């Protein structure tokens, strides 16, 4: 199959957005990189009428990318794929799975995104629900004359972003900035794991409690609680999936402690939130501990509410807590309601940024945990 990357200038748009510099390289280069990394196409053809774009592509990719001025003179009637040169967030995995589905179903396949559903019943006694909208991120087709019904391939709003105006480009800059921060965060997580590896793998003489979780655990500067020496194995910035993959899957966590305190969830609701997957990852953490230590009590701190955060939502936190409380049967559930104000937000007296606890917040948390330990006996 041939993949055509559409790098043509769309005269209906205010600018040739595919050539704009997006964090160090032209927009179309992200699309080309995705197609190359997917490794599923016999050949890759960039379609452009611009000698400037053709020159850029040749400088970046040499002879590995063919250049053509239009589609009609090149498409021979066989199955092909078209990828927009203005879709910088497509992933190779998405193209691979879309290609597999196309090969199985042999039906033309186009990319779509799900629009937010609107329910106006409380106001107008009517419900409005818009399901999908097509986006020209990619398109698979059997041949140029194919008129079969299109099958929809749903993309996230990020992958489905095709830059059609200045606002789209500004949004793309924000998203690429987040990707860069994500890369930095990944490195920081790995660095923190390395720094704490001896503690994670080690043990403490005498009665001990092992802390497992993210920054709200890692930042807790406490060495002794209710007579138990603290082995703090929390990692700043980490999600439950990353904790499972980077620590548990490698057998790093020593489970010889007399008691465990686990807190996961707040970093899992950022971005594309899959409730079932998050619950499964957290349940896997509990299962890991139980496999290596079938007698120690496991306290689970529910996901704490936030205050005025754009990256986290208390409704999602409440939903996650509800499902976790139903699913985690082998833990002692510890409510953090005491950290909330009268409106159900994290009390502003206990935080500096609406997410992380300050000294007063940790003092309150200590009281909550100490009472939970006392009740265990």
C-alpha positions as CSV (number, residue, x, y, z in Angstrom):
1,X,0.0,0.0,0.0
2,X,1.1,3.5,-0.8
3,X,0.7,6.4,1.7
4,X,0.2,9.9,0.3
5,X,0.9,12.7,2.7
6,X,-1.0,15.8,1.6
7,X,1.3,18.8,1.9
8,X,-0.6,20.9,-0.6
9,X,-1.6,24.5,0.0
10,X,-5.3,24.8,0.7
11,X,-6.4,28.1,-0.8
12,X,-9.5,28.2,1.5
13,X,-7.2,28.6,4.5
14,X,-5.6,31.8,5.7
15,X,-2.1,30.3,5.6
16,X,-0.2,27.2,4.5
17,X,-0.2,25.8,8.0
18,X,1.6,22.6,7.0
19,X,4.8,24.6,6.6
20,X,4.7,26.6,9.8
21,X,7.5,25.9,12.4
22,X,6.0,23.9,15.2
23,X,8.5,23.6,18.0
24,X,11.5,23.2,15.8
25,X,10.3,21.6,12.6
26,X,7.6,22.1,10.0
27,X,4.1,20.8,10.7
28,X,4.2,18.3,7.8
29,X,7.4,16.7,9.2
30,X,5.5,15.4,12.2
31,X,3.0,13.6,9.8
32,X,5.9,12.2,7.7
33,X,7.7,11.0,10.8
34,X,4.5,9.2,12.0
35,X,4.0,7.5,8.6
36,X,7.7,6.4,8.5
37,X,7.6,5.0,12.0
38,X,4.4,3.1,11.3
39,X,6.4,0.9,8.9
40,X,3.3,-0.4,7.1
41,X,3.6,1.2,3.7
42,X,5.5,0.0,0.7
43,X,6.2,3.6,-0.3
44,X,5.5,7.1,0.9
45,X,4.7,10.0,-1.4
46,X,4.5,13.6,-0.3
47,X,2.1,15.5,-2.5
48,X,2.8,19.2,-2.9
49,X,2.8,21.9,-5.6
50,X,5.4,23.9,-3.7
51,X,9.1,23.7,-4.7
52,X,9.9,25.1,-1.3
53,X,8.2,22.2,0.5
54,X,9.7,19.7,-1.9
55,X,13.1,21.1,-1.1
56,X,12.5,20.9,2.6
57,X,11.3,17.3,2.4
58,X,14.4,16.3,0.3
59,X,16.7,18.0,2.9
60,X,15.0,16.2,5.8
61,X,14.4,12.8,4.3
62,X,16.5,12.5,1.2
63,X,15.2,10.0,-1.4
64,X,13.2,7.9,1.1
65,X,10.1,10.2,0.5
66,X,8.9,10.5,-3.1
67,X,7.6,13.9,-4.2
68,X,4.6,14.3,-6.5
69,X,2.6,17.4,-7.5
70,X,-0.9,15.9,-7.4
71,X,-2.8,12.7,-6.7
72,X,-4.5,11.9,-10.0
73,X,-1.3,11.3,-12.0
74,X,0.0,8.9,-9.4
75,X,-2.8,6.8,-8.0
76,X,-3.1,3.6,-10.0
77,X,-6.3,2.2,-8.7
78,X,-4.9,0.1,-5.8
79,X,-5.6,0.5,-2.1
80,X,-4.0,3.6,-0.6
81,X,-3.9,5.8,2.4
82,X,-3.9,9.6,2.6
83,X,-2.5,11.4,5.7
84,X,-2.9,15.1,6.2
85,X,0.3,17.1,6.4
86,X,-1.5,19.3,8.9
87,X,-2.1,16.5,11.4
88,X,1.0,16.6,13.6
89,X,-0.3,14.5,16.5
90,X,-1.2,11.2,14.8
91,X,0.7,8.3,16.3
92,X,2.3,5.4,14.5
93,X,0.2,2.9,16.6
94,X,-3.0,4.6,15.4
95,X,-2.0,4.2,11.8
96,X,-1.0,0.6,12.4
97,X,-4.3,-0.3,14.0
98,X,-6.3,1.6,11.4
99,X,-4.4,-0.3,8.7
100,X,-5.2,-3.6,10.3
101,X,-8.9,-2.8,10.5
102,X,-9.0,-1.7,6.9
103,X,-7.3,-4.9,5.7
104,X,-9.8,-7.0,7.6
105,X,-13.0,-5.2,6.7
106,X,-11.9,-3.9,3.3
107,X,-14.1,-0.9,3.8
108,X,-13.0,2.7,3.2
109,X,-11.9,4.1,6.6
110,X,-11.9,7.7,7.7
111,X,-10.8,9.4,10.9
112,X,-13.4,11.0,13.2
113,X,-13.5,12.6,16.6
114,X,-16.3,12.4,19.2
115,X,-17.9,15.7,20.0
116,X,-19.0,16.6,23.4
117,X,-22.6,15.4,24.1
118,X,-25.1,18.2,25.0
119,X,-28.1,17.4,27.1
120,X,-30.4,20.4,27.3
121,X,-33.3,18.4,28.9
122,X,-33.1,20.3,32.2
123,X,-33.7,23.6,30.3
124,X,-35.7,22.9,27.2
125,X,-37.1,19.4,27.6
126,X,-35.1,18.3,24.6
127,X,-31.8,16.4,24.3
128,X,-29.2,17.2,21.7
129,X,-26.5,14.5,21.2
130,X,-23.9,14.9,18.5
131,X,-21.8,11.7,18.1
132,X,-18.9,12.2,15.7
133,X,-17.4,14.6,13.2
134,X,-15.1,13.6,10.4
135,X,-11.6,15.0,10.4
136,X,-9.2,14.7,7.5
137,X,-6.3,13.3,9.6
138,X,-6.2,10.1,7.5
139,X,-8.2,8.1,5.0
140,X,-7.9,4.5,3.8
141,X,-9.4,3.5,0.5
142,X,-9.5,0.5,-1.8
143,X,-9.2,2.5,-5.0
144,X,-9.8,6.0,-6.3
145,X,-13.3,5.2,-7.5
146,X,-14.3,3.5,-4.2
147,X,-17.8,4.7,-3.2
148,X,-18.5,2.2,-0.4
149,X,-19.8,3.4,2.9
150,X,-17.2,4.9,5.1
151,X,-16.2,3.2,8.4
152,X,-15.3,5.5,11.2
153,X,-12.1,5.3,13.1
154,X,-12.3,7.3,16.3
155,X,-9.4,9.5,17.3
156,X,-8.8,11.4,20.5
157,X,-9.2,15.1,20.2
158,X,-5.5,15.5,20.3
159,X,-4.7,13.0,17.5
160,X,-7.6,14.3,15.5
161,X,-6.3,17.9,15.5
162,X,-5.8,19.1,11.9
163,X,-4.5,22.6,11.7
164,X,-7.0,24.6,9.7
165,X,-6.7,28.1,11.3
166,X,-4.6,30.2,13.6
167,X,-6.4,28.9,16.7
168,X,-5.6,25.3,15.8
169,X,-2.0,26.2,15.4
170,X,-1.9,28.0,18.8
171,X,-3.5,24.9,20.3
172,X,-0.9,22.7,18.6
173,X,1.9,24.8,20.2
174,X,0.3,24.3,23.6
175,X,0.0,20.5,23.0
176,X,3.6,20.2,21.8
177,X,4.7,22.2,24.9
178,X,2.9,19.6,27.0
179,X,4.6,16.8,25.1
180,X,7.9,18.4,25.9
181,X,6.9,18.7,29.6
182,X,5.9,15.0,29.4
183,X,9.4,14.1,28.2
184,X,10.9,16.1,31.0
185,X,8.6,14.5,33.5
186,X,9.4,11.0,32.3
187,X,13.1,11.7,32.8
188,X,12.4,13.1,36.2
189,X,10.4,10.0,37.2
190,X,13.1,7.7,36.1
191,X,15.7,9.8,37.9
192,X,13.6,9.7,41.1
193,X,13.3,6.0,40.9
194,X,17.0,5.7,40.6
195,X,17.5,7.9,43.6
196,X,15.2,5.9,45.7
197,X,16.0,2.4,44.4
198,X,17.9,1.3,47.5
199,X,14.9,2.3,49.6
200,X,12.4,0.6,47.2
201,X,14.4,-2.6,47.2
202,X,15.5,-2.5,50.8
203,X,13.9,-3.1,54.2
204,X,13.9,-1.4,57.6
205,X,14.7,-3.1,60.9
206,X,11.9,-3.1,63.4
207,X,8.2,-2.3,62.8
208,X,7.8,-0.5,59.5
209,X,5.2,0.9,57.1
210,X,5.8,1.1,53.3
211,X,4.4,4.1,51.5
212,X,3.5,3.6,47.8
213,X,2.2,6.3,45.5
214,X,2.9,9.6,43.7
215,X,4.0,13.1,44.8
216,X,1.5,13.5,47.7
217,X,3.3,10.5,49.2
218,X,6.8,11.2,48.0
219,X,6.7,14.8,49.4
220,X,5.6,13.6,52.8
221,X,8.6,14.2,55.0
222,X,7.9,11.9,57.9
223,X,10.1,9.2,59.4
224,X,7.9,7.7,62.1
225,X,4.2,7.3,62.3
226,X,2.3,5.5,65.2
227,X,5.5,3.7,66.1
228,X,6.2,2.5,62.6
229,X,9.4,3.5,60.7
230,X,8.4,4.9,57.3
231,X,9.9,3.5,54.1
232,X,8.7,6.1,51.6
233,X,8.6,4.5,48.1
234,X,6.5,7.2,46.6
235,X,7.6,8.7,43.3
236,X,6.8,12.3,42.3
237,X,4.8,12.6,39.0
238,X,4.2,8.9,38.6
239,X,0.9,7.3,37.6
240,X,-0.3,3.9,38.7
241,X,0.4,2.5,35.3
242,X,4.0,3.9,35.4
243,X,4.5,2.6,38.9
244,X,3.4,-0.8,37.7
245,X,5.6,-0.8,34.6
246,X,8.7,0.9,36.0
247,X,8.8,-0.6,39.5
248,X,6.5,-3.5,40.1
249,X,7.0,-5.3,36.8
250,X,10.7,-5.3,37.5
251,X,10.1,-6.8,41.0
252,X,11.8,-3.8,42.7
253,X,9.3,-3.2,45.5
254,X,10.3,-5.1,48.7
255,X,7.1,-6.1,50.5
256,X,8.5,-7.2,53.8
257,X,7.0,-4.2,55.7
258,X,4.5,-4.8,58.5
259,X,2.0,-2.4,57.0
260,X,1.4,-0.6,53.7
261,X,0.0,2.8,52.8
262,X,-1.0,3.1,49.1
263,X,-2.2,6.3,47.3
264,X,-2.8,6.4,43.6
265,X,-5.2,8.1,41.2
266,X,-4.6,11.8,40.9
267,X,-2.0,11.5,38.1
268,X,-4.2,8.9,36.3
269,X,-7.1,11.3,35.6
270,X,-4.9,13.8,33.6
271,X,-5.4,13.5,29.9
272,X,-7.3,10.6,28.3
273,X,-9.1,9.1,31.3
274,X,-10.0,5.4,31.1
275,X,-11.7,4.5,34.4
276,X,-11.5,0.8,34.0
277,X,-7.8,0.8,33.1
278,X,-7.0,3.0,36.1
279,X,-8.9,0.8,38.5
280,X,-7.1,-2.3,37.0
281,X,-3.7,-0.8,37.4
282,X,-4.3,0.2,41.0
283,X,-5.8,-3.2,41.8
284,X,-2.6,-4.7,40.3
285,X,-0.6,-2.8,42.8
286,X,-2.6,-4.2,45.7
287,X,-2.3,-7.6,44.2
288,X,1.5,-7.3,43.8
289,X,1.8,-6.5,47.5
290,X,-0.5,-9.3,48.5
291,X,1.4,-11.9,46.5
292,X,4.6,-11.1,48.4
293,X,3.0,-10.3,51.7
294,X,-0.3,-12.0,52.4
295,X,-0.8,-10.8,56.0
296,X,0.2,-7.1,56.2
297,X,-2.7,-4.6,56.4
298,X,-2.9,-2.4,53.3
299,X,-4.4,1.0,53.8
300,X,-5.6,2.8,50.7
301,X,-5.8,6.6,50.8
302,X,-8.6,7.7,48.4
303,X,-7.8,10.1,45.7
304,X,-7.8,13.6,47.3
305,X,-9.9,16.4,45.9
306,X,-8.3,19.4,44.3
307,X,-9.0,23.1,44.5
308,X,-9.2,25.2,41.4
309,X,-7.2,23.0,39.1
310,X,-7.7,22.9,35.4
311,X,-5.8,19.7,34.9
312,X,-7.9,17.7,37.4
313,X,-11.6,17.6,38.0
314,X,-13.3,16.7,41.3
315,X,-16.2,15.0,39.5
316,X,-13.7,12.5,37.9
317,X,-12.0,12.1,41.3
318,X,-15.3,11.2,42.9
319,X,-16.1,8.8,40.1
320,X,-12.7,7.1,40.5
321,X,-13.0,6.9,44.2
322,X,-16.5,5.3,44.0
323,X,-15.3,2.6,41.6
324,X,-12.1,1.9,43.5
325,X,-14.0,1.6,46.8
326,X,-16.2,-1.1,45.2
327,X,-13.3,-2.9,43.5
328,X,-10.6,-2.9,46.1
329,X,-11.8,-5.6,48.5
330,X,-8.5,-6.4,50.2
331,X,-7.7,-2.9,51.5
332,X,-8.6,-0.7,54.4
333,X,-10.3,2.3,52.8
334,X,-9.2,5.6,54.2
335,X,-11.4,8.6,53.5
336,X,-9.7,12.0,53.0
337,X,-12.9,14.0,53.5
338,X,-11.4,15.7,56.4
339,X,-9.0,17.5,54.0
340,X,-12.0,19.1,52.2
341,X,-13.7,22.4,52.8
342,X,-17.5,22.8,53.0
343,X,-17.8,22.8,49.2
344,X,-16.0,19.5,48.7
345,X,-12.8,21.1,47.4
346,X,-9.4,20.5,48.9
347,X,-9.2,23.1,51.8
348,X,-7.1,26.0,50.7
349,X,-5.5,26.1,54.1
350,X,-4.0,22.7,53.3
351,X,-2.4,23.4,49.9
352,X,-0.4,26.0,48.1
353,X,-1.3,25.0,44.5
354,X,-4.6,23.3,44.8
355,X,-3.1,19.8,44.5
356,X,-0.1,19.2,46.7
357,X,-0.3,19.4,50.5
358,X,1.5,22.0,52.6
359,X,2.7,21.5,56.2
360,X,-0.8,22.0,57.6
361,X,-2.2,19.5,55.1
362,X,0.3,16.9,56.0
363,X,-0.4,17.4,59.7
364,X,-4.1,16.8,59.0
365,X,-3.2,13.7,56.8
366,X,-1.0,12.4,59.6
367,X,-3.9,12.5,62.0
368,X,-6.1,10.7,59.5
369,X,-3.6,7.9,59.0
370,X,-2.8,7.6,62.7
371,X,-6.5,7.0,63.5
372,X,-6.7,4.4,60.7
373,X,-3.7,2.6,62.2
374,X,-5.2,2.7,65.6
375,X,-8.4,1.2,64.4
376,X,-6.5,-1.6,62.8
377,X,-5.0,-2.4,66.2
